Amino acid sequence: MQPRANLVHAFRSLRNRNYALWWSGQLVSLTGTWMQDVALGWLVLSLTDSPLALGLAMAIRFLPALLFSLYGGVLADRLPKRQTIIISEVMHLVIALSLALLTSTELITVTLIYVLAGLRGLVDAVEGPTRQSFVPEMVEREEVSNAVALNSTLFNGARMVGPAIAAAVFTAFSIATCFYVNAVSFLAVIVALLAMRPGELHALPRPPRDRSLRQLREGLRYARHTPEVVVILIVMGALGAFGYNFQTLLPLVTKYVLHAGASTLALLTTSMGAGSVVAGLVAAYRGRPSQRLLLVAASCFVVLLAAVGLSDWRAVTAGLLFATGFVGVLFMTAANTRLQLLAPDHLRGRVMGMYVLLFIGTTPVGSYLTGQLAERLGVRTTVLVMAGLCAAGVAVGSIYARRSTATVNGEAEL
């Protein structure tokens, strides 16, 4: 009976009707999103046979998050979150449907892919901080860490299932079919949001209207003067820019290191997703994560990323990616949860805007750099360089954490 009780405890946030609706809708939608992402990466390589073109596509996809996610965090604090997400999901549906129609009619070009990727990124720049800061409005405060962990579980469960479905679909039908499925999948989130009971949401009072720049400075000032937040942002910035570029990296490893095709790409992505799901369940059961867990998970991620770059065998690479997915989600969940709980209610949207900026918004830097280095130095060397840059970020974050702890202890003794 005890293992079953433990498993139920890990899913305790799903007892909340609004959160259960959200979780179910997101599971369907994110599966479609992963189908599209895998199919799109393969489509770009099929059209161009260029690592640089793939890296540029991913850079354009995430560039708006780099430019606008801080302002997106300001909007997340100002606007009603549920309605904002509904509008964003409708826009995502239109973009995915446009990609599907252009691909199925053979009118698609790399330039059009770049345009649609940029539009998708613009929507994400507002939706990302809003979606992240919406979680505490659906559950009680003591359940926030569990809900964040379950969000990671569903995200990575979709990453495990989506690529496998994508490989089967575009092998049996076409790449465009993956894009049509993704367009339809957005309806699941829209319906879930419309079905929620607004009276059961823990809606927070929105901050008074003020200049956007002043509100942005308020959020940045809070982050700068909170050492625990600074540590998270330093490490997140390094791993977000140079470590989490798997939408660019895995197609390159598949094609140019393992010399394999779409089925291997699906295997690698699914393996990483499986490790991520296990980590999400572990995090959901554990509760609030410590700073030590965050830094240890980030360090392990760096070592495993370097090992992926050294592997020549498909089975070994898949196993390494399982482990990479596991420690990567432990880090991601710890960072997200700690920020959600540390941030004051009226600043949460802006703080999560910083999270989106550093986790997603820095991706253009890493994606473009990955494509450039892979074109010039080869994929294997590129992976090792990226692991080294991540290691530098983890080292800086660890040193800052140690010094800030020593300063606090010294002041306490005085």
URVENRA-V19901 format. One line per field, one symbol per residue. ss: DSSP state (@ for helix, = for strand, . for the rest). phi: phi as a letter, one per 40 degrees, with the letter a starting at -180 (. if undefined). psi: psi as a letter, one per 20 degrees, with the letter a starting at -180 (. if undefined). Layout:
ss: ???
phi: ???
psi: ???
This chain:
ss: .@@@@@@@@@.@@@@.@@@@@@@@@@@@@@@@@@@@@@@@@@@@@@@@..@@@@@@@@@@@@@@@@@@@@@@@@@@@@..@@@@@@@@@@@@@@@@@@@@@@@@.....@@@@@@@@@@@@@@@@@@@@@@@@@@@@@..@@@@@@@@@@@@@@@@@@@@@@@@@@@@@@@@..@@@@@@@@@@@@@@@@@@@@@..@@@...........@@@@@@@@@@@@@..@@@@@@@@@@@@@@@@...@@@@@@@@@@@@....@@@@@@@@@@@@@@@@@@@@@@@@@....@@@@@@@@@@@@@@@@@@@@...@@@@@@@@@@@@@@@@@@@@@@@@@@@@@..@@@@@@@@@@@@@@@@@.@@@@@@@@@@@@@@@.@@@@@@@@@@@@@@@@@@@@@@@@@@@@@@@@@@@.
phi: .cdcccccccbcccccdccccdccccdcccccccdccccccccccccbfbdcccccccccdbddcccbcccdcccccccccccccdccccccdccccccccccccgccbccccccccccccccccccdccccccdcccbcdcbcccccccccccdccccccdcccdccccccbacdccccccdccccccccccccccdcccccccccccacdcccccccccdcccbdccddccccccccccbbcccccccdccccbbcfbbcccdccccccccccccdccccccccgcccccddccccccdccccccdcccbbdcccccccdcccccccdcccccccccdccccdcbcccccccdcdccbccddcccccdccccccbgcccccccccccccccccccccccccccccccccccc
psi: hghghggghhkhhiipgghgggggghggghghghgggghgghgghhhhkohggghhghghhighhghihghhhghhhgqpgghghggghghggggghgggghghjkiqrhghggghgggghgghhghghgggihgiihrqhijghghgghghghghghhggghggggggigherhhhhhgggghhhhggggghhiqohiiqmpqpqqqprpghghghgghggghjnhhgggghgghgghggihklhhggghggghigilabhhhgggghhghhghhgghggghhhhbpqrhggghgggghggghghhghipipgggggghhghghghghgggggggghgghhpqgijgghghhhghghhghihhghgggggghhhgiqgghgghgghghghgghggggggggghghgghghhh.
